[in-house]
């Protein structure tokens, strides 16, 4: 069961080859996943995280083959979500007094999951514990990456970063290290993981990485909570995260639609032809949501500089597959991307306008949409081709928000609302806890400002009116 990671550090986790859905059915895991737990055997024996609840008994039984459980001195809980902490009840039933090191939010989350008051030791950034042989474990809080309780743990001398959910991927593999696996497969799973899980927290990703890099700590490996361990050039995934966090886009336009009698599909194909005619260099991808995996589609949205979303009108609204994806996109809060809506309709319209409104709520830079009645005629198809060509030309311009784009939003009252938790910034009150005095207009609030409730960045706010 145990696999040596480096010196006295061992992987004692679980490869879940059969997993196909994660977070309920929120995230597709076509290639399974792993729950990475680590056992450190120095003068002190330390367990970092456990595994998901269904494998708790198996995990504890396997762990007992590696070490007398009573000899575990410390347990580190980098994250309280049950895919990390799920075996704690079974483990603590055997060693109930063993101290668990976690953040203050970690205590609340673990108690909330398991309703047990174990021997918690609260830590914050910079705190450390001595594990002997000249080595320490140093804790680094990472709130909202991607839960409030999240933290990372750094092991001195061996220069290992136990990175929690950061830098991981949902991928089951017989190989443990990044230099042992197909690199294209690894990259694709990494960018899917970032796009679908970490995108909303990109500002915090950049800030936390810069904070860790400023410590100038040597880094030999990054030991993730899911997927492979970064042994060969671990800086490569750090560099990718910095790139992905910076309003990432490739030279790609993605069309997403659902259709009833192929009218909207016909429009999509015509728009795609127009895009390619106007810009042969751009990558064009199309997805019918009725038969496409939503997380794969969202990954392509993340990679795109512009998207087009289409639906026919049914009962004056869009089809539910499209509405569901727009709800996901609003939560992910993509930045720096343009969008437009399209769709066919019969005796009444409505879907295109609703899609446009939702896309604007999602934070996209909006361009005018296009509608067609019934099954598109030859003239309508030609108009769709022209529409696609114009969309491509505008994206190729130095700034896509020219005459076709919606203008920048402003607030007449001066108040701004956090999309994540609905906390309201009121300029009359300011935010003294972050050095923002009363009377400070939103445009004068520093870019480093964080929502005091959920810690999201300034880009997450929208005008209150």
N, C-alpha and C positions, 0 to 999 in steps of 0.2 A: 504493500500500500504506500509506504513512505518513499518519496523520491528526493534525493539530496539536491538542494538548490545551490548552496554554497557553504563550505565548511560545516558548521553545526546547525545549519538551517535546512529544514525538510518540508516538502509539500505533503500535506496529509488530507487533501480535499477529496472531492468527488467529481468524476466526469459523468455528465448526464447526457447520454447519447440520444435518448428518446424525447427530450424536451422539444416541443414545437411551438409553444406559446408561453410568454413570460409576462409578469404583471397582469395576471388574469389572461385576457386575450389582447392586451394592448400592444405587445411586441412579438413579432414572429421570429422564431429561432429555427430556421431551416436546417441548421447544422448542430443543433443541440447547444449545450453550454457546460460550464464547469463552475463549481463553487470552491474557491481556493482558500484553504486554511493552511496555516504554517505553524510548525513546531520548532522552537529554538531551544537547543540543548547547550547552554553555557553553564556557568556556576549556578545560575537560576534557569529554570525551565519555564518557557513562556509559550502560550498558545495564542495565535493571532487569528481571530474570527473562527466560525464553525461552518456549517453547511445548512442547506435548506431543510425545513422540517420533515419532509417525507423520508429523508435519509439520516435522520438523527440517530436512530438505534444502530444502524450500520456504522455510522461515523464513530460513535462512542466505543463500539466493540473493536473497530479497527485501531482506534487510538490506544486502547488498552493493550494491544499487542506491541505498540511502540514504546510505551512508557507507563509506569505505575501512575495512575491518575493522581494519587495522593502526593506525588512528587512534582506536580505542576504548581509552580509558585505564583504565576500571574496569568490572567486572561486579558487580552486586549480586544476590545470591541470597537473596531474602526467605524462600524455602521450598524444600526439596529434593525434594518429591514430583514425580514425573516429568511431571505436567501443567504444572509450572512450569519444571523443569530439563531436560526431555527433549531439547532441542536443544543442550545444553552440549557433548556429545562432538563433534558435527559442527562447532560453532563453535570449540571449543578446538583442534581439529585444524588450524585455520587460524591461530589466534593463541594458541599454547600458553602463552605467558608472561604473558598478561594477568592481573592480580590479580583474584581473586574474593573479595568481601567477604561474610561470612556469620557466623552464630553458631558457637560451638564444636560444638554439636550438629549444625549445618548441615554442617560439615566431615565429621563421622562419617556423616551420612546420604548426602551426595553421594558420598563414597568407597564407601559400601555399595552404592549404585546402580550406579556406573560404574567402580569399581576403578581410579581414576586419582588420582594425587597432584599436582593442579594447584597453582598459586600462590595458596594460600588466605591470606586475611587475616582473622583472627578479631576480631569486634567484639562489644561489649556495650552495654547501654543507656547513652546519653549520649555514646558515641563519635561522631565525625563526620569527614567528609572535605571539604576545600575544593575546589569545582569551578569557582572563578573567578567574575568579575563580581559579587563580593560575596555569593555564594551558597554554602551548605553542604548536605550531606546528613547528617542526624542519625539514628542508629539507635536503635530501641526494641525490645528483646526482648519476645516475646509467647509464651512457652512454653505448649504445650498448647492453642493456639488456631490450628489444632487438632492440631499435632504439636509435639514437644519443640524442634524447630529453628526454629520460626516467629519471624519478626520483621517489624516495619514500618519504613519509611524515610520521614522527613519532609524536605521540601525547603524551606529558608528562602527568604524574599523572595517567592517565588511561592506559598508557603503551600499546598503540595500534600502530602497524606498518601498514600503508596503502601502500602495497608492489607493487602496479602496476601489471605488468604481471608476476612478479616472484611469484612462489609458487602456481599459480592458475591451473585451469584445465577447459576444455570446457565440462561443465556438467550442465544441467538444473535440478533443484531439488526443491521439496516442502520444503525441509529442508535447513536451512541456515548455520548450523555449522557442523564441521567434526565429532563430536561425535553422530550425529543424522543419519548418512548415512552408508550404507554398506561399510565396510573398504576395501574389495577387489576391488569393483567397483571404489572407490576413488583412491586407489593406481594405478590401471591400467590406469585411466585417467590422473593421475599426471605424470607417467613415459612416457606416450604417448606425453603429452604436452612438457615435457622436451626434449625428443628425437627429436621431429619434429620442435621445435621452438628455444630452447635454446642451443642445443648441440654445434653450431659453436662458442658460446661465453663462453665456459666452463671455460677458464682461467680467464675471467672477472668475472664470477659467483663466483669462489673461492675467488678472490681478493676482491670483494665487500662484500661478506659475512664475510670474515675475518676482513675487515675494520669496518663493523657494530658491529661485536662481540667485537672488541677491545674497543668499547665505553662503554661496560659493562652496557648497558641500560636494565632495566627490560622489559620483553616482556610478556604481558598477552594474546594478540591475534594478529594474522596476518590477516589483512583484504585485501583480494585479489581483483583483478579487474574482474576475471572470476571464476565462481564456488563457492565453499563453503568458509567459514571463518574458520580459524584454531583457535579454542577456547580451545580444550583439548590438552594439551602438544604441543603447536605450534613448539617447537624445533624439533619435529620429521621430519617435512618437510625440515627444514634447514639442518638437518643431512643427509637426503636423497639427497638433492641438492649437498652437499659436496662430497658425495659418487658418485653420477652420474657424477659430473664434473671431476672426477679423472679417465679418460680412462675406464669407467665402462664396465664390462663384467661379464656374468654369464657362467656357464659350459654348453654352448649351441652352436650348429653349425646350421646355417640356409642355406637352399638351395632355390634359387630363379630362376625361369626360365619362358620362354614362349616356346611354341611348335607349330608345324604345323601338323605333322602326327605322333606325339607321340614318335618320336625317341629321342628327348631331354628329354622328360618326362621319358622314359625308362632308360636313363642314370642317371637322377636324383635319381630315385628309387634305382638303383643299387649302386650308390655312397652312398646313405643313409644307405643301408644295410651294406656296407663295414665299414662305420663310427661306426655303432652300434656294429658290430662284434669286432672291434678293441678296442672300449671303451664303454661298456654297461652303464656306468654312465652318459654319455653325453646326454643332451636333443637335439634331432634332430627335426627340423621343416622344412616343405617344403611348398612353395607357388608358384602356377601358377599365374603369373601376369595378365593373361587374365581375371581371376575371383577373384582377391584378391584386397582389399583396400590398396593403396600404403602407406598410413600413418600407418596402422597396420603393414605392412611389414617392414617399416623403424624402427618402434619401436622394432621389433624382431632383426633387424640388430644391433640396439643400444645395445641390451641385449647380443649379441653373441660375442664369442671370435674369431669366424671365419665364413666366409660366402663363398658360392660357387654360381656363377651366370652363367646361361646357356641360350643359344639361338641357334636355327638353323641358317644357313647362307641363307640369301635371298638377291639377287643382291649384293653379296660380303659383306654385312653388317648384323648386328644383327636386330632382330625385334624391332619395335619402342617402345613397352612397356618396354623392357629391357633398351633401350637407354634413355628413359625418367627417369627411376628410377636411373640410373647411374648419370644423371645430378643432380637429387635431392641429391644423396649421396655426390657428389663433393661439393655442397653448404653446406651440414651439417658437413663435415670434421670430420668424426669419427676417433678416434685415438686408437692405441694399438690393432688393429684387423688384422688377416690374411685373405687372400682371394685367390681364384683361379677361373678359368673360365672353362666351358665345353660346348659342343654342337655337334650336328650332322650336316652333310652337304652332298650334292650330288656331282655334277661334279666339284664344286670348294668350297673352304673354305673361311674363312675371319672373321667370327663372333667371334670366340674364341680369336684370336689375338687382335681384336679391343676391346673386353671386357677386356682382360688383361691390355691393355694400359690404358683404362679408369679407371679401378680399381686402377692402380698405380697412376694415376693423382688424384684420390680421397684420396690418402694417406694410402692405405692398404699395409700391408707387403705381397708381392706377392709370391705365390708358383706356380709351373708349372701347366698348364692346361691340359685338355685331350679332344681329338676329336674322333669322330666316323663317318664312312662313311655310308650314307643311313640309313636304319633301322638297329640298332645295332645287330650284330650276337651274338651267345652265347659266343664266344671268347671276343668280345667287351664288353659285359655285365660283364664278369669275370674281364676284365681289369678295368672297372669302379669300381667294388667292391674293387679291390686291390688299386685303386687310392684313394677311400674314406677311406680305412683303413690307408693308408700312411698319408693322410691329418690329420686324427685324431691323429695318433702317433706323428706327428710333432708338433701338437698343445699341446700335452701332455708333450712334452719335456721342459726342463727348459727354453729354448729360442727357439721360433718357427722359427727364422730367421737363420736356419742352411743351409745346402747345397741346400735346395729346395727353399730358399727365395731370393728375390732380395736384393742386397747389399745396404748399406746406400748411399743416393745421396750426391754428392759433386758438388761444383761449381768451374769450372776452372778459371772463371774471378773474383770470390769472391763476385759477386753481387747476391742478393736474392730478390725475388719478392713476394709481398703480394698477396695471392690468392683472397682476397676479393675485393681489390681496385686497384691492379696492381702497387702500389707504389714500387719503387726499392731502396733497401738498397745498397749503394755504399761504400765499405770500405775506398775508398780514401777520401770520404767526411765525413763519420761517421754520427752522429746525435747529434750535440752539444746541442740541446734543451733537450735531455735526458741524458746528461753527457757522451755521447759516442764520444770520440775525433776522428778526422780524422786519418786514418791508422789502425783502429780497425777491425780485421778480424771478420767474422760472429760468429765463434765459441767462440770468446771472448766477444761478446755482452751479457750483463746480461740477465738472464731469465725473468726479470721483464720488458724487452723492449716491447713497444707497437708501432704498426704502427702509425705514426703521422697523418695520414689521417683518417683512419677508426677505430683506437684503438684496432685492433686485436693483439693477442699475437705472440710471436716468433714462436710458433708451426705452425702458419698459413702461414709461408713463405716457398718457394721452390727455388731450384737453378735456376739462370737465364740461365744457359746453361748446 
